[in-house]
Amino acid sequence: MTTQIAVNDAYELVHQLRAALAERSVVLPSLGVDAMLPERPLVELGRCNLATARALIEALTVEAR
C-alpha cells in the first residue's frame, strides 16, 4: 500500500466510523486521522466526556446482547 493510499484509507475509515457512531447517537469530537507517519496512519479516537463514554458503551454492548 502506498503512503497516499494508506492516508486516504485512514480518512475513509474515519468517515465510516463517524457515520456508524452517529447512527447510535454517539459523537466523538476528536475523531480524526493522525498521519504523523504517513506510511502508517492512525485513527485517532480522541477524548470524550462521561456522557459520550456511556453512550459508546451502550452502543457497543447493545449489539453484543
N, C-alpha and C positions, 0 to 999 in steps of 0.2 A: 504494500500500500504506500503510495507516495505521501509526502508530507501534506500537500494541499488536500488530497482526498481524505486523509485522516482528520484534518481540521474541519473540513466540510461535513464529514460523518458525525463528528462531535456536535456540531451545531444542529444537525438534523435530529440527533438523539435528544438534545435538549428541547428542541421544538416538540418532539413526540412526547417526551416526559412531561413537559409543561401542560400539554393538551390532556394527557391521561390524568394528571393530578387535578386539573380544572374540572374534569367530569365528576370528580369526587369532592369538589368544592375545596380543594387544597391548593394554596398558593405558596410557593417557596420564593420569597422576594429576591434572594441572592442566587437563584439558579442560573447557571451560565457555563461558559467554557473557559478553562484555564489552558491556554496554548503557549505557556512559557517554554515548553519543549514541543514544538510543532509536530515532531515526528511521533510523539506520544501524548496527545492532548488528553486532558482530564475533564470529566463533567463535575463541575463544582456545585455541590448541593447547598452549601452556604449555611447560614444561621437562620433560625426562626424563633418566634415567640412560643410560649407554652401552649396557647390555643391551637396554633398551627401544628405543633408536635402531636397534640392529642388528635387532631383531625387526621393527620398522617397515619398514626397508629390505628385509628378506627378504619380508615380506608384500606389499610393493609390486612387487618385482621378480619374484616367482613368477608373478604374473598376467601380466606382460609377456613371459614366456618362451613 
